[in-house]
Amino acid sequence: MKTRILFGAVVLALALGGCQRGADGDVQAQVGTNPQLPEPHRGLLPTLNISLPAEWGDERPQVPAGYRIDAIATDLLIPRQLLVLPNGDILVSEGRGGRAPKLTPKDIIAGFIKARGNTQVESGNRITLLRDADGDGRYEARSIFADGLDAPYGMALANGNLYVATQDELLRFAYAPGQVVASGDPVKVTDLPGAINHHWTKALTASADGRYLYVGIGSDSNITERGMNVEENRAMIWQVDAETGFHKVFATGLRNPTALAMQPGMDQLWTVVNERDEIGDDLVPDYLTSVRPGGFYGWPYSYWGSNVDTRVRPQKPELVATAITPDYALGSHVAALGLAFSSPAMGAQFAEGVFIGEHGSWNRKPPSGFKVTFVPFSGGRPSGDAVDFVSGFLSDDGKARGRPVGVAVDPRGALLLADDLGNTVWRVTPTTAAAPVANPPMPAPDTGTPGAAPDEAATVPPRN
């Protein structure tokens, strides 16, 4: 019986491939503050266009002239998000979550097809620490900071603690500078919605004063086809008191807020959001937006402000009338999963703005995303055309050598990038005088703190 079902799924998947409708619109017309949105298009079957995995070999991602890219950690177990600690150490969350049941033929087929484009390594369910002790750009020390976690994703450092969002809990580890291994088990701050977890990733960041944590919680469906009861406390951002765990809703109507970042010097929260599917290859643009307290951003009733999604029943025009239009469209189906504010150390062209990791589409033809894009800011707001900063993840024959997820910027002017298909952390640095600050070694790590000493806990990763 299982064989018959699988065979039927494959046959239907081939039919899906034959019914794909290529994108008609100009991709760049869907990027920016005023994207051009086509009419919704609902075919008999949705597009499924998987980029199968390929090895990097002697190749590496492409970066702009005046920059270089190096692999600083390889053979990881599905790296997702990155956090740069004050002493320059890098934490990498690793793992794969999700508990969504396959309730329909579409669920079965989509799951089967999408799995072909994923890494086949086991879920790490851990946080790895990388250390460059002498500041030469080679992270020669590597340790498992915490293990046995349930699909850790978002991380934040505040109040002398490391906070980690797994797929169903917000946890707190005591942290002392220089630690390479957690000194004890984590304490649960609060539960997070996780019973089904169609969208399992839980993004995390902290307010500038460390008082509040912000958690991004994705929907359990595309447009409520599983029923509204499973969407309770989902498609929103929570504000959590870091000490007590008391939480309240901060903003709603955000289908899947996959990365959060606090704007330096402004204490303004920003997010990137993955939008809905199945109304065309050119709808709906994923987006970057500032987040207003109490703001409603449309899902599921509308998209990009007041554009009504007629598939949703019942309609709520009174709520659509309040929907906030996002700040910046990134293009449809790019699957933005990483967000980090830049600094002047990145060089003049990339001094002010955000870097966004785009994991890449599985349901668009031709594919979109598969890159790190830079959105320039002026006066604290997005301004101007997006620039491809790291690309080349797709080979000439359409296979994927890597897929960008989390991004981070370190104080020395390096962009760090987690690649969850290549299971690698990449580091991009200026090679010219474009960077206005020097590249000094990070402060020497404090080895007299709880946890194992670096020489006891660390291993030496391959140098690339």
PEQUIMO-V914590 format. One record per helix or strand of 3 or more residues. SS is the DSSP state (helix for helix, strand for strand). FROM is the first residue (numbers start at 1). TO is the last residue. Records with the same first field share a line. If there is no record, write none. Layout:
SS=FROM-TO  FROM-TO
This chain:
helix=2-18  27-30  105-115  228-231  317-320  344-346  348-350  454-457
strand=67-73  79-84  90-94  126-131  141-147  154-158  161-165  169-174  187-191  202-206  212-217  236-241  247-252  257-263  268-273  285-290  328-332  336-341  353-358  371-378  387-391  404-410  414-419  424-430
